[in-house]
């Protein structure tokens, strides 16, 4: 249990002085000195001690004089849960402000604001046992949360809410910004789409505010404070409602009240996940309160800001922003995981989180670029009747480029599909001219057509390959003694006769940054366990998570050949979090 080593005596309404108060004066002085800020004058102690009598006995602090018969009135007894609590009371009695003492560690500052109740419940013990045995898990969570925890802590302090709430992302997402659930909850605070929209978090093709560290933290704390008010100041009820919904908790409270049962959190009949949810937060907080007692070492986290929010005022490619801030693209996405694409959204938000020490450099470099110079890629929404060739011509690029960039493998473009378009036709023309001059000046001669070998990769289609090499599908099939509808097998070798100038792969490398479709796929793909509901089919599930039916079958051998799914059956999905709002 929390504060096992500090459990206090249960006391009656009267305490015979000789039996109860046996604490040495020396210990009293140690407590007082420990409560003082560094370099404090001792004169205030004398003044306050004239009016306050301290007697300590196993954690009991008496702050009034005894009665004439040698007993202590009940209202003079204050029971404390820890030495820290006693020290805090001592500071207050002596008139010292704890905020005047310089803090160098996030954990130390967190402990100061701990204010939740219920730590002593057995359900907390069960969670504590697990966390105390998993030092490596705590290290990983600390590493992931390091960029965010200072900001979240400062916001909880600004609002005056218990600072344990700054640790809630550990329970929700283990501080993984791309965390995603079967209920479509996203981000470190795990907002479902509807609740996110209700609290002002935009969700579209470019951007998902539920993964925005700054915006989602404000929204989460707004939501929690609303729930706190709804449940009459009971934080445990509010936290339970954050997990399972306000209606669920309200019904559980009403049911218990009607049956004459207690209505505190511990007495409510709630979903199992919620019954464990609150104890997990309390357990993590207890461990951080007393890491030494649980034989845990917390990685030090300096009590300094990690990032600052900077206005950029227009759309900007994140690779360009990373370059201007002199940080890696991975660090840029770590601080700005809300962006689904290679750039910020055209309509905003026009803010980026930048490492604190790089802010001045970023602003200075950013000022050198006009808004139109900050973006090299455009988004095109396919209209009815458009073809790849027509779109490529309109943007001054090639169909081959669009196939490569958008990883297309279908013959027809679906109306409403989003295409990424390189907005650098002049650069393309310059590269082609340079290449032509290089070939003219070369002593080597090349034939107009070049025979090359293409090795089929998983997902390749004859149409996609024909577009990539700018040849017709009929010719490609003929060169390889195939029908156009033949299925391609990964590893198969295909012969392609193509024009050398158009076949140049260097052109794509020069124009397509590796991170144009960032964030990186491996970082944004999450394994999701989905429980089949009545009326579900492979088709509806694939549409819901933006995957294909074939992928569902490949990931779940148990559904191969089945015509109907069983309610309650579990499916495994590998979901790209950034594509869940792709067609919004």
Secondary structure, DSSP 8 states (H G I E B T S, - for coil): -TTGGG------S---HHHH----HHHHHHHHHHHS-TT--SHHHHHHHTT---EEETTEEE-S---TTS---GGGEEE-SSHHHHHHHHHHHTT--GGGS---BHHHHHHHT-----TTSHHHHHHHHHHHT-HHHHHHHHHHHTTTHHHHHHHHHHHT--GGGGGHHHHHHTT-TT-B-TT--BTTTTB-HHHHHHTT--BSSSBBGGG-HHHHHHHHHHHHHHHHHHTTT-HHHHHHHHHH-HHHHHHHHHHHHHTT---SGGGS---HHHHHHHHHHHHHHHHHHTTTTTT------BSS--EEEEE--S--BHHHHHHHHTS-HHHHHHH-TTB-SSB--TT---EEEEEGGGHHHHHHHHTTS-GGGS--EEEEE--TT--HHHHHHHTT--HHHHHHHHT---SS--TT-EEEEE--HHHHHHHHHHHHHHHHH-S----SEEEEEEE--TT--HHHHHHHTT--HHHHHHHTT--TT----TT-EEEEEEEHHHH-HHHHHHHS-TTTT-S-HHHHEEEEEEE--TT--HHHHHHHHT--HHHHHHH-GGGTT-SS--TT-EEEEEEEGGGTTTT-
